[in-house]
């Protein structure tokens, strides 16, 4: 899952995915179109925990004036179980 927020030239992209060993990861990438950026990776216990984190991130972004952007995403059907 990929979710993107934007405010003027600033952005935040959140990705939720399973890594190669089956752990759930929530990655946040943020920055501006002028070139500065950073990211974090957070291991989470389950997909539902990741969704709860995503909801909280969404609330914070709305309070900061960011708007969620619609994007097209292609999910590949890999099964790492």
C-alpha positions as a printed NumPy array, in Angstrom:
array([[  0.   ,   0.   ,   0.   ],
       [  1.268,   3.465,  -0.886],
       [ -0.31 ,   6.709,   0.38 ],
       [  0.877,  10.198,  -0.527],
       [  0.175,  13.629,   1.022],
       [  1.227,  16.967,  -0.393],
       [  1.229,  20.622,   0.682],
       [  2.622,  23.039,  -1.89 ],
       [  6.108,  21.631,  -2.64 ],
       [  6.31 ,  19.433,   0.477],
       [  5.296,  15.772,   0.437],
       [  5.049,  12.64 ,   2.565],
       [  4.813,   9.134,   1.13 ],
       [  3.953,   6.161,   3.362],
       [  4.408,   2.57 ,   2.224],
       [  3.209,  -0.553,   4.026],
       [  4.696,  -3.821,   2.849],
       [  6.162,  -7.15 ,   3.888],
       [  9.891,  -7.551,   3.562],
       [ 11.658, -10.676,   2.331],
       [ 11.578, -12.343,   5.76 ],
       [  7.864, -11.662,   6.223],
       [  8.029,  -8.702,   8.617],
       [  5.572,  -5.823,   8.16 ],
       [  7.328,  -2.528,   7.453],
       [  5.966,   1.023,   7.408],
       [  8.256,   3.374,   5.477],
       [  7.837,   7.151,   5.559],
       [  9.591,   9.332,   2.971],
       [  9.262,  13.106,   3.203],
       [ 10.796,  16.172,   1.689],
       [ 10.266,  18.88 ,  -0.862],
       [ 10.557,  19.184,  -4.611],
       [ 13.526,  21.508,  -4.055],
       [ 15.617,  18.462,  -3.212],
       [ 15.73 ,  17.913,   0.554],
       [ 14.365,  14.564,   1.734],
       [ 14.603,  11.888,   4.424],
       [ 13.009,   8.557,   5.316],
       [ 12.383,   6.108,   8.156],
       [ 11.559,   2.405,   8.266],
       [  9.487,   1.053,  11.165],
       [  8.887,  -2.649,  11.803],
       [  5.325,  -3.282,  12.951],
       [  3.787,  -6.366,  14.503],
       [  0.953,  -6.821,  12.023],
       [ -0.828,  -5.302,   9.053],
       [ -3.576,  -3.989,  11.343],
       [ -0.943,  -2.233,  13.503],
       [  0.471,  -0.654,  10.337],
       [ -2.995,   0.557,   9.314],
       [ -3.502,   2.13 ,  12.742],
       [ -0.17 ,   3.952,  12.376],
       [ -1.261,   5.083,   8.913],
       [ -4.529,   6.481,  10.312],
       [ -2.593,   8.463,  12.938],
       [ -0.158,   9.77 ,  10.305],
       [ -3.141,  10.815,   8.183],
       [ -4.676,  12.756,  11.082],
       [ -1.359,  14.54 ,  11.712],
       [ -0.948,  15.431,   8.046],
       [ -4.473,  16.867,   7.793],
       [ -3.816,  18.999,  10.886],
       [ -0.665,  20.327,   9.185],
       [ -2.608,  21.279,   6.071],
       [ -1.466,  18.412,   3.837],
       [ -3.903,  16.859,   1.367],
       [ -3.983,  13.213,   0.423],
       [ -3.17 ,  12.653,  -3.243],
       [ -4.71 ,   9.879,  -5.258],
       [ -2.238,   7.695,  -7.023],
       [ -2.221,   4.524,  -8.995],
       [ -0.44 ,   1.591,  -7.456],
       [  0.316,  -1.849,  -8.817],
       [  0.422,  -4.693,  -6.311],
       [  2.579,  -7.614,  -7.336],
       [  1.338, -10.999,  -6.185],
       [  4.426, -12.299,  -4.402],
       [  3.805, -14.759,  -1.571],
       [  6.653, -14.778,   0.965],
       [  4.952, -17.044,   3.496]])
